[in-house]
Amino acid sequence: MDIRDGDGRAGRTPSAAGVPVIVRRSPRRRKTVSAHREGEALVVSIPAAFTTRQEREWVATMTQRLMAREARGRLDDEALARRARRLSEKYLGGQARPVSVTWASNQRTRWGSATKADRTIRLSMRLAEAPGWVVDYVLLHELIHLVVPHGHGPQFRAALARYPHADMAEGFLRGLAWAQSPGVRSDQDAPDPQALF
């Protein structure tokens, strides 16, 4: 695994995970260690005073924790398709019947997309760790596109309003969009979540 510190210096440490790691040392941190993803890389933030041995131990620990959390939280494509079928039955009377429902790693600006012609749905991998009720909201949104014509008109909005957590999910997506787009943050109002589909 490559380890890079905040200055970009690289070192090597053995790891079975094979995950690129960026280590950020902070003089403000005294004891805490945190980890998150930035693209394909794992970013581990540690106190500046940590020794090389402590750094290696914490990188290994945090890599293992994050990978385990991701494995637990992510639905595979088959589970995603089952979830879509249940949502179609519950909220659309089974009218929406997608041929496939898959995760898409190339959707950077949209939460999901549906192609009515071939009845496929793709969800952005950016949602892989979102709560289930948020994933359900995005899935339902895309399922409705398979059965309701003309974008996000009154019929579409009425169908989506059947989902009891719609307002909360939209709020979550606004926050997630803000958190995942640090380069475009401003004091302006958050974008309309519907614009991200």
C-alpha positions as CSV (number, residue, x, y, z in Angstrom):
1,M,0.0,0.0,0.0
2,D,1.3,3.5,-0.8
3,I,1.3,5.8,2.2
4,R,1.5,9.5,1.5
5,D,1.8,12.1,4.2
6,G,0.3,15.6,4.0
7,D,3.4,16.8,2.1
8,G,3.0,14.0,-0.5
9,R,6.1,12.0,0.5
10,A,5.5,8.4,-0.2
11,G,6.5,5.3,1.7
12,R,5.7,1.6,1.4
13,T,4.1,-0.6,4.0
14,P,2.8,-4.2,3.4
15,S,-1.0,-4.6,3.2
16,A,-3.3,-7.3,1.9
17,A,-5.9,-4.7,1.1
18,G,-3.9,-3.0,-1.7
19,V,-5.6,0.3,-1.0
20,P,-3.8,3.6,-1.7
21,V,-3.5,5.5,1.5
22,I,-2.9,9.2,2.2
23,V,-1.7,9.9,5.8
24,R,-2.4,13.4,7.1
25,R,-0.6,14.4,10.2
26,S,-2.2,17.2,12.2
27,P,-0.6,19.2,15.0
28,R,-4.2,19.9,16.3
29,R,-4.9,16.2,16.9
30,R,-3.7,14.8,20.2
31,K,-5.1,11.3,20.4
32,T,-7.9,10.9,17.8
33,V,-7.5,9.0,14.5
34,S,-10.1,9.1,11.7
35,A,-10.4,7.7,8.2
36,H,-12.5,8.4,5.1
37,R,-12.5,7.8,1.4
38,E,-11.3,10.4,-1.2
39,G,-12.0,8.8,-4.5
40,E,-10.2,5.4,-4.5
41,A,-7.8,6.4,-1.7
42,L,-8.2,6.0,2.0
43,V,-7.3,9.1,4.0
44,V,-6.1,8.5,7.6
45,S,-5.7,11.6,9.8
46,I,-3.4,11.1,12.8
47,P,-1.7,13.3,15.4
48,A,1.6,14.8,14.2
49,A,3.3,13.3,17.2
50,F,2.7,9.7,16.2
51,T,5.8,7.5,15.6
52,T,6.3,5.7,12.4
53,R,5.2,2.5,14.2
54,Q,2.0,4.1,15.5
55,E,1.3,5.4,12.0
56,R,1.6,1.9,10.4
57,E,-0.5,0.3,13.1
58,W,-3.3,2.9,12.8
59,V,-3.2,2.8,9.0
60,A,-3.6,-1.0,9.1
61,T,-6.4,-0.7,11.7
62,M,-8.3,2.0,10.0
63,T,-8.0,0.3,6.6
64,Q,-9.5,-2.8,8.0
65,R,-12.3,-1.0,9.7
66,L,-13.3,1.1,6.7
67,M,-13.2,-1.9,4.3
68,A,-15.3,-3.9,6.8
69,R,-17.8,-1.1,7.1
70,E,-18.0,-0.7,3.4
71,A,-18.6,-4.4,2.9
72,R,-21.4,-4.5,5.4
73,G,-23.1,-1.4,4.1
74,R,-23.1,-2.0,0.4
75,L,-25.8,-3.9,-1.4
76,D,-24.7,-6.0,-4.3
77,D,-26.5,-5.5,-7.7
78,E,-28.8,-8.5,-7.0
79,A,-29.8,-7.2,-3.6
80,L,-30.4,-3.8,-5.2
81,A,-32.7,-5.3,-7.8
82,R,-34.7,-7.2,-5.1
83,R,-35.0,-3.9,-3.2
84,A,-36.3,-2.2,-6.4
85,R,-38.9,-4.9,-6.9
86,R,-40.2,-4.6,-3.4
87,L,-40.5,-0.8,-3.8
88,S,-42.3,-1.2,-7.1
89,E,-44.8,-3.5,-5.5
90,K,-45.3,-1.3,-2.4
91,Y,-45.5,2.1,-4.0
92,L,-46.3,1.5,-7.7
93,G,-48.5,-1.5,-7.7
94,G,-45.7,-3.5,-9.4
95,Q,-45.9,-1.4,-12.6
96,A,-42.2,-0.6,-12.7
97,R,-40.3,-3.7,-13.8
98,P,-36.6,-2.9,-14.4
99,V,-34.5,-5.5,-16.4
100,S,-31.5,-4.5,-14.3
101,V,-30.6,-2.4,-11.3
102,T,-26.9,-1.8,-10.9
103,W,-24.3,0.4,-9.1
104,A,-22.5,2.8,-11.4
105,S,-19.0,4.1,-10.6
106,N,-19.1,6.7,-13.4
107,Q,-22.0,8.8,-12.1
108,R,-20.3,11.7,-10.4
109,T,-23.0,14.3,-10.6
110,R,-26.2,12.3,-10.5
111,W,-27.6,10.0,-7.8
112,G,-29.3,7.7,-10.3
113,S,-30.5,7.3,-13.8
114,A,-33.2,5.3,-15.5
115,T,-33.5,4.4,-19.2
116,K,-37.1,3.7,-20.1
117,A,-36.2,2.2,-23.5
118,D,-34.3,-0.7,-22.0
119,R,-35.8,-0.5,-18.5
120,T,-32.4,-0.2,-16.7
121,I,-31.6,1.7,-13.5
122,R,-28.2,2.7,-12.3
123,L,-27.4,4.2,-8.9
124,S,-24.3,6.2,-8.2
125,M,-21.7,4.4,-6.0
126,R,-21.6,7.7,-4.0
127,L,-24.8,6.3,-2.4
128,A,-23.2,3.0,-1.4
129,E,-22.9,4.0,2.3
130,A,-26.1,6.0,2.5
131,P,-28.8,4.8,4.8
132,G,-31.3,2.3,3.3
133,W,-34.2,4.8,3.4
134,V,-32.1,7.2,1.2
135,V,-31.2,4.4,-1.3
136,D,-34.9,3.4,-1.3
137,Y,-35.9,7.0,-2.2
138,V,-33.4,7.2,-5.1
139,L,-34.5,3.8,-6.3
140,L,-38.2,4.8,-6.1
141,H,-37.4,8.0,-8.0
142,E,-35.8,6.0,-10.8
143,L,-38.6,3.4,-10.8
144,I,-41.2,6.1,-11.3
145,H,-39.3,7.3,-14.4
146,L,-39.9,3.9,-15.9
147,V,-43.7,4.3,-15.7
148,V,-44.4,8.0,-15.6
149,P,-43.7,10.1,-18.7
150,H,-42.5,13.7,-18.9
151,G,-39.8,14.2,-16.3
152,H,-40.7,15.5,-12.8
153,G,-44.3,16.7,-13.5
154,P,-47.3,16.5,-11.2
155,Q,-47.9,12.8,-11.8
156,F,-44.3,12.0,-11.0
157,R,-44.3,14.2,-7.8
158,A,-47.6,12.6,-6.7
159,A,-46.1,9.1,-7.1
160,L,-42.9,10.1,-5.2
161,A,-44.9,11.7,-2.4
162,R,-46.2,8.2,-1.4
163,Y,-42.8,7.5,0.0
164,P,-43.0,8.5,3.7
165,H,-39.3,9.6,4.1
166,A,-39.1,11.7,0.9
167,D,-38.5,15.0,2.7
168,M,-35.8,13.5,4.9
169,A,-34.1,11.7,2.0
170,E,-34.0,15.0,0.0
171,G,-32.5,16.8,2.9
172,F,-29.9,14.0,3.3
173,L,-29.0,14.1,-0.4
174,R,-28.6,17.9,-0.2
175,G,-26.1,17.5,2.7
176,L,-24.3,14.6,1.0
177,A,-24.0,16.6,-2.3
178,W,-22.5,19.5,-0.2
179,A,-20.1,17.2,1.7
180,Q,-18.9,15.5,-1.5
181,S,-18.3,18.7,-3.4
182,P,-15.9,20.8,-1.3
183,G,-14.7,22.7,-4.4
184,V,-18.1,24.2,-5.1
185,R,-19.2,25.0,-1.5
186,S,-20.7,28.4,-1.0
187,D,-23.2,30.3,1.1
188,Q,-25.8,29.8,-1.6
189,D,-28.9,27.7,-1.1
190,A,-28.4,24.0,-1.6
191,P,-29.3,22.6,-5.1
192,D,-32.7,21.0,-5.7
193,P,-32.1,17.3,-5.2
194,Q,-34.3,16.6,-8.2
195,A,-31.7,18.4,-10.4
196,L,-29.3,15.6,-9.4
197,F,-31.2,12.8,-11.1
